[in-house]
């Protein structure tokens, strides 16, 4: 996806878009939304306007997104919500699922569940969808707590993640993604 000029390393965006549209891991996402979802994913995982998650790069976040796209987009859990939803609470819930999935994947051996969607579904007794997502993040945090040597390797708390999401929305507004992503 890079130009042949090794020293310049430009990304060919049209070729990237076509590759993403053909990727079977992303088949659950409507094609018109795919580009916007990936733009918001790019901003939310750290850029000029938004901080990144300690120890997690874009490749790690994209890998988790590709692997768990049906769960993160809400297609597999009857809880819809894309990162580009105009309803900011639904888009925040999608971010909760993304971050929970990233940390679940990174610390897979510490969990008793086989997948993030299985862990999430096991928490379905919560009184609301928002509380189920909060509980999901808390279980991920509590499970990882004993395994990480430093606190900065912990997933963010739901409150910190909400503030991060607000900075992401602002970053999208500043960078012009807001219009294309319909945030």
Contact map, one row per residue, 1 for C-alpha under 8 A:
111000000011001100000000000000000000000000000000000000000000000000000000000000000000000000000000000000000000000000000000000000000000000000000000000000000000000000000000000000000000000
111100001111000000000000000000000000000000000000000000000000000000000000000000000000000000000000000000000000000000000000000000000000000000000000000000000000000000000000000000000000000
111111011111000000000000000000000000000000000000000000000000000000000000000000000000000000000000000000000000000000000000000000000000000000000000000000000000000000000000000000000000000
011111001000000000000000000000000000000000000000000000000000000000000000000000000000000000000000000000000000000000000000000000000000000000000000000000000000000000000000000000000000000
001111111000000000000000000000000000000000000000000000000000000000000000000000000000000000000000000000000000000000000000000000000000000000000000000000000000000000000000000000000000000
001111111000000000000000000000000000000000000000000000000000000000000000000000000000000000000000000000000000000000000000000000000000000000000000000000000000000000000000000000000000000
000011111000000000000000000000000000000000000000000000000000000000000000000000000000000000000000000000000000000000000000000000000000000000000000000000000000000000000000000000000000000
001011111100000000000000000000000000000000000000000000000000000000000000000000000000000000000000000000000000000000000000000000000000000000000000000000000000000000000000000000000000000
011111111110000000000000000000000000000000000000000000000000000000000000000000000000000000000000000000000000000000000000000000000000000000000000000000000000000000000000000000000000000
011000011111000000000000000000000000000000000000000000000000000000000000000000000000000000000000000000000000000000000000000000000000000000000000000000000000000000000000000000000000000
111000001111100100000000000000000000000000000000000000000000000000000000000000000000000000000000000000000000000000000000000000000000000000000000000000000000000000000000000000000000000
111000000111111100000000000000000000000000000000000000000000000000000000000000000000000000000000000000000000000000000000000000000000000000000000000000000000000000000000000000000000000
000000000011111110000000000000000000000000000000000000000000000000000000000000000000000000000000000000000000000000000000000000000000000000000000000000000000000000000000000000000000000
000000000001111111000000000000000000000000000000000000000000000000000000000000000000000000000000000000000000000000000000000000000000000000000000000000000000000000000000000000000000000
100000000001111111100000000000000000000000000000000000000000000000000000000000000000000000000000000000000000000000000000000000000000000000000000000000000000000000000000000000000000000
100000000011111111110000000000000000000000000000000000000000000000000000000000000000000000000000000000000000000000000000000000000000000000000000000000000000000000000000000000000000000
000000000000111111111000000000000010000000000000000000000000000000000000000000000000000000000000000000000000000000000000000000000000000000000000000000000000000000000000000000000000000
000000000000011111111100000000000000000000000000000000000000000000000000000000000000000000000000000000000000000000000000000000000000000000000000000000000000000000000000000000000000000
000000000000001111111110000000000000000000000000000000000000000000000000000000000000000000000000000000000000000000000000000000000000000000000000000000000000000000000000000000000000000
000000000000000111111110010000000100000000000000000000000000000000000000000000000000000000000000000000000000000000000000000000000000000000000000000000000000000000000000000000000000000
000000000000000011111110011000100100000000000000000000000000000000000000000000000000000000000000000000000000000000000000000000000000000000000000000000000000000000000000000000000000000
000000000000000001111111001000000000000000000000000000000000000000000000000000000000000000000000000000000000000000000000000000000000000000000000000000000000000000000000000000000000000
000000000000000000111111111000000000000000000000000000000000000000000000000000000000000000000000000000000000000000000000000000000000000000000000000000000000000000000000000000000000000
000000000000000000000111111000000000000000000000000000000000000000000000000000000000000000000000000000000000000000000000000000000000000000000000000000000000000000000000000000000000000
000000000000000000000011111100000000000000000000000000000000000001101000000000000000000000000000000000000000000000000000000000000000000000000000000000000000000000000000000000000000000
000000000000000000011011111110000000000000000000000000000000000001001100000000000000000000000000000000000000000000000000000000000000000000000000000000000000000000000000000000000000000
000000000000000000001111111111000000000000000000000000000000000000000000000000000000000000000000000000000000000000000000000000000000000000000000000000000000000000000000000000000000000
000000000000000000000000111111000000000000000000000000000000000000001100101000000000000000000000000000000000000000000000000000000000000000000000000000000000000000000000000000000000000
000000000000000000000000011111101100000000000000000000000000000000001100100000000000000000000000000000000000000000000000000000000000000000000000000000000000000000000000000000000000000
000000000000000000000000001111111100000000000000000000000000000000000000000000000000000000000000000000000000000000000000000000000000000000000000000000000000000000000000000000000000000
000000000000000000001000000011111110000000000000000000000000000000000000000000000000000000000000000000000000000000000000000000000000000000000000000000000000000000000000000000000000000
000000000000000000000000000001111111000000000000000000000000000000000000000000000000000000000000000000000000000000000000000000000000000000000000000000000000000000000000000000000000000
000000000000000000000000000011111111100000000000000000000000000000000000000000000001000000000000000000000000000000000000000000000000000000000000000000000000000000000000000000000000100
000000000000000000011000000011111111110000000000000000000000000000000000000000000000000000000000000000000000000000000000000000000000000000000000000000000000000000000000000000000000000
000000000000000010000000000000111111111000000000000000000000000000000000000000000000000000000000000000000000000000000000000000000000000000000000000000000000000000000000000000000000000
000000000000000000000000000000011111111100000000000000000000000000000000000000000001000000000000000000000000000000000000000000000000000000000000000000000000000000000000000000001001100
000000000000000000000000000000001111111110000000000000000000000000000000000000000111000000000000000000000000000000000000000000000000000000000000000000000000000000000000000000000000100
000000000000000000000000000000000111111111000000000000000000000000000000000000000000000000000000000000000000000000000000000000000000000000000000000000000000000000000000000000000000000
000000000000000000000000000000000011111111100000000000000000000000000000000000000000000000000000000000000000000000000000000000000000000000000000000000000000000000000000000000001000100
000000000000000000000000000000000001111111110000000000000000000000000000000000000011000000000000000000000000000000000000000000000000000000000000000000000000000000000001000100001000100
000000000000000000000000000000000000111111111000000000000000010000000000000000000010000000000000000000000000000000000000000000000000000000000000000000000000000000000000000000000000000
000000000000000000000000000000000000011111111110000000000100000000000000000000000000000000000000000000000000000000000000000000000000000000000000000000000000000000000000000000000000000
000000000000000000000000000000000000001111111110110000000000000000000000000000000000000000000000000000000000000000000000000000000000000000000000000000000000000000000001001100000000000
000000000000000000000000000000000000000111111110010100000000000000000000000000000000000000000000000000000000000000000000000000000000000000000000000000000000000000011001000000000000000
000000000000000000000000000000000000000011111110011110001100100000000000000000000000000000000000000000000000000000000000000000000000000000000000000000000000000000000000000000000000000
000000000000000000000000000000000000000001111111111110000100000000000000000000000000000000000000000000000000000000000000000000000000000000000000000000000000000000000000000000000000000
000000000000000000000000000000000000000001111111111100000000000000000000000000000000000000000000000000000000000000000000000000000000000000000000000000000000000000000000000000000000000
000000000000000000000000000000000000000000000111111000000000000000000000000000000000000000000000000000000000000000000000000000000000000000000000000000000000000000000000000000000000000
000000000000000000000000000000000000000000100111111000000000000000000000000000000000000000000000000000000000000000000000000000000000000000000000000000000000000000000011011000000000000
000000000000000000000000000000000000000000111111111100000000000000000000000000000000000000000000000000000000000000000000000000000000000000000000000000000000000000010011001000000000000
000000000000000000000000000000000000000000001111111110000000000000000000000000000000000000000000000000000000000000000000000000000000000000000000000000000000000000010000000000000000000
000000000000000000000000000000000000000000011110011111011000000000000000000000000000000000000000000000000000000000000000000000000000000000000000000000000000000000000000000000000000000
000000000000000000000000000000000000000000001100001111111000000000000000000000000000000000000000000000000000000000000000000000000000000000000000000000000000000000000000000000000000000
000000000000000000000000000000000000000000000000000111110000000000000000000000000000000000000000000000000000000000000000000000000000000000000000000000011000000000000000000000000000000
000000000000000000000000000000000000000000000000000011111000000000000000000000000000000000000000000000000000000000000000000000000000000000000000000000001000000000000000000000000000000
000000000000000000000000000000000000000000000000000111111101100000000000000000000000000000000000000000000000000000000000000000000000000000000000000000000000000000000000000000000000000
000000000000000000000000000000000000000000001000000110111111100000000000000000000000000000000000000000000000000000000000000000000000000000000000000000000000000000000000000000000000000
000000000000000000000000000000000000000001001100000000011111110000000000000000000000000000000000000000000000000000000000000000000000000000000000000000000000000000000000000000000000000
000000000000000000000000000000000000000000000000000000001111111000000000000000000000000000000000000000000000000000000000000000000000000000000000000000000000000000000000000000000000000
000000000000000000000000000000000000000000000000000000011111111100000000000000000000000000000000000001000000000000000000000000000000000000000000000000000000000000000000000000000000000
000000000000000000000000000000000000000000001000000000011111111110000000000000000000000000000000011001000000000000000000000000000000000000000000000000000000000000000000000000000000000
000000000000000000000000000000000000000010000000000000000111111111000000000000000000000000000000000000000000000000000000000000000000000000000000000000000000000000000000000000000000000
000000000000000000000000000000000000000000000000000000000011111111100000000000000000000000000000000000000000000000000000000000000000000000000000000000000000000000000000000000000000000
000000000000000000000000000000000000000000000000000000000001111111111000000000000000000000000000010011001000000000000000000000000000000000000000000000000000000000000000000000000000000
000000000000000000000000000000000000000000000000000000000000111111111001000000000000000000000000010011000000000000000000000000000000000000000000000000000000000000000000000000000000000
000000000000000000000000110000000000000000000000000000000000011111111000000000000000000000000000000000000000000000000000000000000000000000000000000000000000000000000000000000000000000
000000000000000000000000100000000000000000000000000000000000001111111000000000000000000000000000000000000000000000000000000000000000000000000000000000000000000000000000000000000000000
000000000000000000000000000000000000000000000000000000000000000111111111000000000000000000000000000010000000000000010000000000000000000000000000000000000000000000000000000000000000000
000000000000000000000000110110000000000000000000000000000000000111111111100000000000000000000000000000000000000000000000000000000000000000000000000000000000000000000000000000000000000
000000000000000000000000010110000000000000000000000000000000000000011111111100000000000000000000000000000000000000000000000000000000000000000000000000000000000000000000000000000000000
000000000000000000000000000000000000000000000000000000000000000000011111111110000000000000000000100000000000000000011000000000000000000000000000000000000000000000000000000000000000000
000000000000000000000000000000000000000000000000000000000000000010011111111000000100000000000110110010000000000000000000000000000000000000000000000000000000000000000000000000000000000
000000000000000000000000000110000000000000000000000000000000000000001111111000011110000000000100000000000000000000000000000000000000000000000000000000000000000000000000000000000000000
000000000000000000000000000000000000000000000000000000000000000000000111111111111100000000000100000000000000000000000000000000000000000000000000000000000000000000000000000000000000000
000000000000000000000000000100000000000000000000000000000000000000000111111111110000000000000000000000000000000000000000000000000000000000000000000000000000000000000000000000000000000
000000000000000000000000000000000000000000000000000000000000000000000110011111100000000000000000000000000000000000001000000000000000000000000000000000000000000000000000000000000000000
000000000000000000000000000000000000000000000000000000000000000000000010011111110000000000000000000000000000000000001000100000000000000000000000000000000000000000000000000000000000000
000000000000000000000000000000000000000000000000000000000000000000000000011111110000000000000000000000000000000000000000000000000000000000000000000000000000000000000000000000000000000
000000000000000000000000000000000000000000000000000000000000000000000000011111111000000000000000000000000000000000000000000000001000000000000000000000000000000000000000000000000000000
000000000000000000000000000000000000000000000000000000000000000000000000111011111100000001000000000000000000000000000000000000000000000000000000000000000000000000000000000000000000000
000000000000000000000000000000000000000000000000000000000000000000000000110000111111100001101100000000000000000000000000000000000000000000000000000000000000000000000000000000000000000
000000000000000000000000000000000000100000000000000000000000000000000001110000011111100001100100000000000000000000000000000000000000000000000000000000000000000000000000000000000000000
000000000000000000000000000000000000100110000000000000000000000000000000100000001111100001110110000000000000000000000000000000000000000000000000000000000000000000000000000000000000000
000000000000000000000000000000001001100100000000000000000000000000000000000000001111110000100000000000000000000000000000000000000000000000000000000000000000000000000000000000000000111
000000000000000000000000000000000000000000000000000000000000000000000000000000001111111101100000000000000000000000000000000000000000000000000000000000000000000000000000000000000000011
000000000000000000000000000000000000000000000000000000000000000000000000000000000001111100100000000000000000000000000000000000000000000000000000000000000000000000000000000000000000011
000000000000000000000000000000000000000000000000000000000000000000000000000000000000111111100000000000000000000000000000000000000000000000000000000000000000000000000000000000000000001
000000000000000000000000000000000000000000000000000000000000000000000000000000000000111111110000000000000000000000000000000000000000000000000000000000000000000000000000000000000000001
000000000000000000000000000000000000000000000000000000000000000000000000000000000000001111111000000000000000000000000000000000000000000000000000000000000000000000000000000000000000000
000000000000000000000000000000000000000000000000000000000000000000000000000000011110101111111100000000000000000000000000000000000000000000000000000000000000000000000000000000000000000
000000000000000000000000000000000000000000000000000000000000000000000000000000001111111111111110000000000000000000000000000000000000000000000000000000000000000000000000000000000000000
000000000000000000000000000000000000000000000000000000000000000000000000000000000010000111111111000000000000000000000000000000000000000000000000000000000000000001001000000000000000000
000000000000000000000000000000000000000000000000000000000000000000000000000000001000000011111111100000000000000000000000000000000100100000000000000000000000000000000000000000000000000
000000000000000000000000000000000000000000000000000000000000000000000001110000001110000001111111110000000000000000000000000000000000000000000000000000000000000000000000000000000000000
000000000000000000000000000000000000000000000000000000000000000000000001000000000010000000111111111000000000000000000000000000000000000000000000000000000000000000001000000000000000000
000000000000000000000000000000000000000000000000000000000000000000000000000000000000000000011111111100000000000000000000000000000000110010000000000000000000010010000000000000000000000
000000000000000000000000000000000000000000000000000000000000000000000011000000000000000000001111111110000000000000000000000000000000100000000000000000000000000000000000000000000000000
000000000000000000000000000000000000000000000000000000000000100110000001000000000000000000000111111111000000000000000000000000000000000000000000000000000000000000000000000000000000000
000000000000000000000000000000000000000000000000000000000000100000000000000000000000000000000011111111100000000000000000000000000000000000000000000000000010000000000000000000000000000
000000000000000000000000000000000000000000000000000000000000000000000000000000000000000000000001111111110000000000010000000000000000000110010000000000000010000000000000000000000000000
000000000000000000000000000000000000000000000000000000000000000110010001000000000000000000000000111111111000000000010000000000000000000000000000000000000000000000000000000000000000000
000000000000000000000000000000000000000000000000000000000001100110000000000000000000000000000000011111111100000000000000000000000000000000000000000000000000000000000000000000000000000
000000000000000000000000000000000000000000000000000000000000000000000000000000000000000000000000001111111110000000000000000000000000000000010000000000000010000000000000000000000000000
000000000000000000000000000000000000000000000000000000000000000000000000000000000000000000000000000111111111001000010000000000000000000000010000000000000000000000000000000000000000000
000000000000000000000000000000000000000000000000000000000000000100000000000000000000000000000000000011111111000000000000000000000000000000000000000000000000000000000000000000000000000
000000000000000000000000000000000000000000000000000000000000000000000000000000000000000000000000000001111111000000000000000000000000000000000000000000000000000000000000000000000000000
000000000000000000000000000000000000000000000000000000000000000000000000000000000000000000000000000000111111111000000000000000000000000000000001000000000000000000000000000000000000000
000000000000000000000000000000000000000000000000000000000000000000000000000000000000000000000000000000011111111000000000000000000000000000000000000000000000000000000000000000000000000
000000000000000000000000000000000000000000000000000000000000000000000000000000000000000000000000000000000011111100000000000000000000000000000000000000000000000000000000000000000000000
000000000000000000000000000000000000000000000000000000000000000000000000000000000000000000000000000000000011111100000000000000000000000000000011001000000000000000000000000000000000000
000000000000000000000000000000000000000000000000000000000000000000000000000000000000000000000000000000010011111111000000000000000000000000000010000000000000000000000000000000000000000
000000000000000000000000000000000000000000000000000000000000000000000000000000000000000000000000000000000000111111000000000000000000000000000000000000000000000000000000000000000000000
000000000000000000000000000000000000000000000000000000000000000000000000000000000000000000000000000000000000001111110110000000000000000000000000000000000000000000000000000000000000000
000000000000000000000000000000000000000000000000000000000000000000000000000000000000000000000000000000000000001111110110000000000000000000000000000000000000000000000000000000000000000
000000000000000000000000000000000000000000000000000000000000000000000000000000000000000000000000000000000000000011111110000000000000000000000000000000000000000000000000000000000000000
000000000000000000000000000000000000000000000000000000000000000000010010000000000000000000000000000110010000000011111111000000000000000000000000000000000000000000000000000000000000000
000000000000000000000000000000000000000000000000000000000000000000000010000110000000000000000000000000000000000000111111100000000000000000000000000000000000000000000000000000000000000
000000000000000000000000000000000000000000000000000000000000000000000000000000000000000000000000000000000000000011111111110000000000000000000000000000000000000000000000000000000000000
000000000000000000000000000000000000000000000000000000000000000000000000000000000000000000000000000000000000000011111111111000000000000100000000000000000000000000000000000000000000000
000000000000000000000000000000000000000000000000000000000000000000000000000000000000000000000000000000000000000000011111111100000001100100000000000000000000000000000000000000000000000
000000000000000000000000000000000000000000000000000000000000000000000000000010000000000000000000000000000000000000001111111100000000000000000000000000000000000000000000000000000000000
000000000000000000000000000000000000000000000000000000000000000000000000000000000000000000000000000000000000000000000111111110000000000000000000000000000000000000000000000000000000000
000000000000000000000000000000000000000000000000000000000000000000000000000000000000000000000000000000000000000000000011111111000001001100000000000000000000000000000000000000000000000
000000000000000000000000000000000000000000000000000000000000000000000000000000000000000000000000000000000000000000000001111111000001000000000000000000000000000000000000000000000000000
000000000000000000000000000000000000000000000000000000000000000000000000000000000000000000000000000000000000000000000000011111100001000000000000000000000000000000000000000000000000000
000000000000000000000000000000000000000000000000000000000000000000000000000000000000000000000000000000000000000000000000001111111011001000000000000000000000000000000000000000000000000
000000000000000000000000000000000000000000000000000000000000000000000000000000000000000000000000000000000000000000000000000011111011000000000000000000000000000000000000000000000000000
000000000000000000000000000000000000000000000000000000000000000000000000000000000000000000000000000000000000000000000000000001111111000000000000000000000000000000000000000000000000000
000000000000000000000000000000000000000000000000000000000000000000000000000000100000000000000000000000000000000000000000000001111111100000000000000000000000000000000000000000000000000
000000000000000000000000000000000000000000000000000000000000000000000000000000000000000000001000000000000000000000000000000000011111110000000000000000000000000000000000000000000000000
000000000000000000000000000000000000000000000000000000000000000000000000000000000000000000000000000000000000000000000000000001111111111000000000000000000000000000000000000000000000000
000000000000000000000000000000000000000000000000000000000000000000000000000000000000000000000000000000000000000000000001001111111111111100000000000000000000000000000000000000000000000
000000000000000000000000000000000000000000000000000000000000000000000000000000000000000000001001100000000000000000000001000000001111111110000000000000000000000000000000000000000000000
000000000000000000000000000000000000000000000000000000000000000000000000000000000000000000000001000000000000000000000000000000000111111111000000000000000000010000000000000000000000000
000000000000000000000000000000000000000000000000000000000000000000000000000000000000000000000000000000000000000000000000001001000011111111100000000000000000000000000000000000000000000
000000000000000000000000000000000000000000000000000000000000000000000000000000000000000000000000000100000000000000000011001000000001111111110000000000000000000000000000000000000000000
000000000000000000000000000000000000000000000000000000000000000000000000000000000000000000000001000100000000000000000000000000000000111111111000000000000000110000000000000000000000000
000000000000000000000000000000000000000000000000000000000000000000000000000000000000000000000000000000000000000000000000000000000000011111111100000000000000110000000000000000000000000
000000000000000000000000000000000000000000000000000000000000000000000000000000000000000000000000000000000000000000000000000000000000001111111110000000000000000000000000000000000000000
000000000000000000000000000000000000000000000000000000000000000000000000000000000000000000000000000100110000000000000000000000000000000111111111000000000010000000000000000000000000000
000000000000000000000000000000000000000000000000000000000000000000000000000000000000000000000000000000000000000000000000000000000000000011111111100000000110100000000000000000000000000
000000000000000000000000000000000000000000000000000000000000000000000000000000000000000000000000000000000000000000000000000000000000000001111111110000000000000000000000000000000000000
000000000000000000000000000000000000000000000000000000000000000000000000000000000000000000000000000000000000011000000000000000000000000000111111111000000000000000000000000000000000000
000000000000000000000000000000000000000000000000000000000000000000000000000000000000000000000000000000000010010000000000000000000000000000011111111100000100000000000000000000000000000
000000000000000000000000000000000000000000000000000000000000000000000000000000000000000000000000000000000000000000000000000000000000000000001111111100000100000000000000000000000000000
000000000000000000000000000000000000000000000000000000000000000000000000000000000000000000000000000000000000000000000000000000000000000000000111111100000000000000000000000000000000000
000000000000000000000000000000000000000000000000000000000000000000000000000000000000000000000000000000000000010000000000000000000000000000000011111110000000000000000000000000000000000
000000000000000000000000000000000000000000000000000000000000000000000000000000000000000000000000000000000000000000000000000000000000000000000001111111101100000000000000000000000000000
000000000000000000000000000000000000000000000000000000000000000000000000000000000000000000000000000000000000000000000000000000000000000000000000001111101000000000000000000000000000000
000000000000000000000000000000000000000000000000000000000000000000000000000000000000000000000000000000000000000000000000000000000000000000000000000111111100000000000000000000000000000
000000000000000000000000000000000000000000000000000000000000000000000000000000000000000000000000000000000000000000000000000000000000000000000000000111111100000000000000000000000000000
000000000000000000000000000000000000000000000000000001000000000000000000000000000000000000000000000000000000000000000000000000000000000000000000000001111100000000000000000000000000000
000000000000000000000000000000000000000000000000000001100000000000000000000000000000000000000000000000000000000000000000000000000000000000000000000111111110000000000000000000000000000
000000000000000000000000000000000000000000000000000000000000000000000000000000000000000000000000000000000000000000000000000000000000000000001001100101111111000000000000000000000000000
000000000000000000000000000000000000000000000000000000000000000000000000000000000000000000000000001100100000000000000000000000000000000000011000000000001111100000000000000000000000000
000000000000000000000000000000000000000000000000000000000000000000000000000000000000000000000000000000000000000000000000000000000000000000000000000000000111111110000000000000000000000
000000000000000000000000000000000000000000000000000000000000000000000000000000000000000000000000000000000000000000000000000000000000000011001000000000000011111110000000000000000000000
000000000000000000000000000000000000000000000000000000000000000000000000000000000000000000000001000000000000000000000000000000000000010011000000000000000001111111000000000000000000000
000000000000000000000000000000000000000000000000000000000000000000000000000000000000000000000000000000000000000000000000000000000000000000000000000000000001111111100000000000000000000
000000000000000000000000000000000000000000000000000000000000000000000000000000000000000000000000000000000000000000000000000000000000000000000000000000000001111111110000000000000000000
000000000000000000000000000000000000000000000000000000000000000000000000000000000000000000000001000000000000000000000000000000000000000000000000000000000001111111111000000000000000000
000000000000000000000000000000000000000000000000000000000000000000000000000000000000000000010000000000000000000000000000000000000000000000000000000000000000011111111100000000000000000
000000000000000000000000000000000000000000000000000000000000000000000000000000000000000000000000000000000000000000000000000000000000000000000000000000000000001111111110000000000000000
000000000000000000000000000000000000000000010000011000000000000000000000000000000000000000000000000000000000000000000000000000000000000000000000000000000000000111111111000000000000000
000000000000000000000000000000000000000000010000000000000000000000000000000000000000000000010010000000000000000000000000000000000000000000000000000000000000000011111111100000000000000
000000000000000000000000000000000000000000000000000000000000000000000000000000000000000000000000000000000000000000000000000000000000000000000000000000000000000001111111110000000000000
000000000000000000000000000000000000000000000000110000000000000000000000000000000000000000000000000000000000000000000000000000000000000000000000000000000000000000111111111000000000000
000000000000000000000000000000000000000100110000110000000000000000000000000000000000000000000000000000000000000000000000000000000000000000000000000000000000000000011111111100000000000
000000000000000000000000000000000000000000000000000000000000000000000000000000000000000000000000000000000000000000000000000000000000000000000000000000000000000000001111111110000100001
000000000000000000000000000000000000000000000000100000000000000000000000000000000000000000000000000000000000000000000000000000000000000000000000000000000000000000000111111111000000000
000000000000000000000000000000000000000000100000110000000000000000000000000000000000000000000000000000000000000000000000000000000000000000000000000000000000000000000011111111100000000
000000000000000000000000000000000000000100100000000000000000000000000000000000000000000000000000000000000000000000000000000000000000000000000000000000000000000000000001111111111100000
000000000000000000000000000000000000000000000000000000000000000000000000000000000000000000000000000000000000000000000000000000000000000000000000000000000000000000000000111111111110000
000000000000000000000000000000000000000000000000000000000000000000000000000000000000000000000000000000000000000000000000000000000000000000000000000000000000000000000000011111111000000
000000000000000000000000000000000000000000000000000000000000000000000000000000000000000000000000000000000000000000000000000000000000000000000000000000000000000000000000001111111100000
000000000000000000000000000000000000000000000000000000000000000000000000000000000000000000000000000000000000000000000000000000000000000000000000000000000000000000000000000111111111000
000000000000000000000000000000000001001100000000000000000000000000000000000000000000000000000000000000000000000000000000000000000000000000000000000000000000000000000000000111111111100
000000000000000000000000000000000000000000000000000000000000000000000000000000000000000000000000000000000000000000000000000000000000000000000000000000000000000000000000100110111111111
000000000000000000000000000000000000000000000000000000000000000000000000000000000000000000000000000000000000000000000000000000000000000000000000000000000000000000000000000010011111111
000000000000000000000000000000000001000000000000000000000000000000000000000000000000000000000000000000000000000000000000000000000000000000000000000000000000000000000000000000011111110
000000000000000000000000000000001001101100000000000000000000000000000000000000000001000000000000000000000000000000000000000000000000000000000000000000000000000000000000000000001111111
000000000000000000000000000000000000000000000000000000000000000000000000000000000001110000000000000000000000000000000000000000000000000000000000000000000000000000000000000000000111111
000000000000000000000000000000000000000000000000000000000000000000000000000000000001111100000000000000000000000000000000000000000000000000000000000000000000000000000000100000000110111
